[in-house]
Each structure stands twice: as structure tokens, then as C-alpha cells.
């Protein structure tokens, strides 16, 4: 029995998964007009970094919107997206908003019963899901899935590039399991017009982040704690003289020797260009942050 054959709730309850980005298309057009050839998105694929310029992003969104219309998507439709944040997912979500439809971000770590419940409550008419196992899980629930390449049609491929450090570059290594994440990405990325970069996979996120050396991290509270654990594993063990030296440097960074030590540690961690870490106010107050991260955290919810 497919999910479409089950009795639906009288009114779909989508508030939990709604992606709110009221000015996204207006801001995208703004950056495509004033900075058309500047990089808007960067993503590592098959070991190579690729870039989408602002004008490329706008054109792809418009092409994807046409493709969605051909699939019956209109202003009364709902598009569910699930998976890692990367250009294809963002572009498709923007295309759905371009048409005026609703975008729902569904966690990609749900088991079959949980996914069944989410689909029954939200009732999306269209879905874009990443990952072979996740796609099969959705198909088993009777949900038809969109093909990105088919929607986009023939077009130029994103530009392959040698990655250089950009002083104004944002970084995300999250996915739709971060409930508010997609709205946060749209607000921060399109609000300031900085390049937004993504790793090739969760497993390569640490290495890819060091290659990018971002100026800002867009992280959920859970991901921040994972990052803190990564940092802890890279520093010397507590109680050793090397660790005491690192702690001494972070506690008194104004002195030349401490500043030098701190700079070397930041470069080891890939933080030598980092200025801030985004966190919502409520989570920032609820959790303590390790000293090596606390100085970067900014509450801008």
C-alpha cells in the first residue's frame, strides 16, 4: 500500500517543516544584477571544487522553475527536500519558491515509521531526496521523486576551479536534519551576498573545511558540539605541557608569543580566516562553548 492510498488528515500540517525565506528571490536577483560573475556557491564533487556564479544561480533557478511547472508544480504545491545541503537542493528549493509553492525540509535520518508519519501529516506532492538508501525509503512509502538533471535540462556545467581563500566565504556542512537550517542558509547567504561553500561529503567535511578556510560557519548546536570534539582530538592531551601552552595562548592572546601560538593552532584547525560562527540565541545560551570556539560565536538570530 502506498502512502497516497492512506487516509489523509483533513488539512496538511506543515508548520514543523516549512522553510521561510520571504525575500530570497528578491535578494538573489539583486546579487545577480550587481555581482553577476562573482562566485555564489562552491561545492566539492569527485575531488574537484566547482563554482556557481550569481548569474548562474539565477538562471538555474529559472530553468528549474520551468521544469517544476512541467511536472505540475504550482503555487498550491508542496516540495519536500531531504538530504545534505548543497547547490542542487538549494537551487531547487529556490525554484519552488519562485513559483510560489511551499518548501518543506524533511530530516534525512528518519526510519520508515517516522517518515511514514511525516509524509502522512505534510502530504507533499513533489519531493527531492539525496542518497540511495534515503531515496529507496521514500519510494517504499509511495512517494515519487524528482530528477534534478531532468528538471534543469541541458545547460552549462558549473565551473571547475582551483580553490583560493576568500576572505568573505561562508561554510555549511549540515543537512535537512537541522530543522531551521535551510532558512538560516538562505537568510545569511542571500542577505550578505557572500560565497557559500559545501563539502563533498560528511566524511570529508573536516578536510574540505580546512581547504576553504571560511570566514563564517553556519552551524546547528549539534554540529557545533561535534566540531568542538574534533578540535579537542586535534589538540594535545589535557595536562601535557603542549596543551597548557595552547590554553595559555588562548587565555592571553595579546602577548606576542601567545599570539603566535594561537595563530599556528588556528591554522592547524582551518580557522585562520574565521571571524564568526552563527548560532541561534536560544541555543547559544543553553550550551557552553569551548574556549577555542567561544571567541567566534555570534548570536544573530
Buried (B, 14 or more C-beta within 10 A) or exposed (E): EEBEEEEEEEEBEBEEBBBEBEEBBEBBEBBBEEBBEBBBBBBBBEEEBBBBBBBBBBBBBEBBBBBBBEBEBEEEBBBBBBBBBBBBBBBBBBBBBBBEBBBBBBBBEBEEEEBBEBBBBBBBBBBBBBBEEBBEBBBEBBBEBBEBEEBBEEEEEBEEEEBEEBEEBBBBBBBBBBBBBBBBBBBBBBEEBBBBBBBBEEEBBBEBBBBBBBBBBBBBBEBBBBBBEEBEEEBBEEEEEEEEBBBBBBEEBEEEEBEEBBBEBBEEBBBBBBBBBBBBEEBBEEEEBBEBBEBBBEEEE
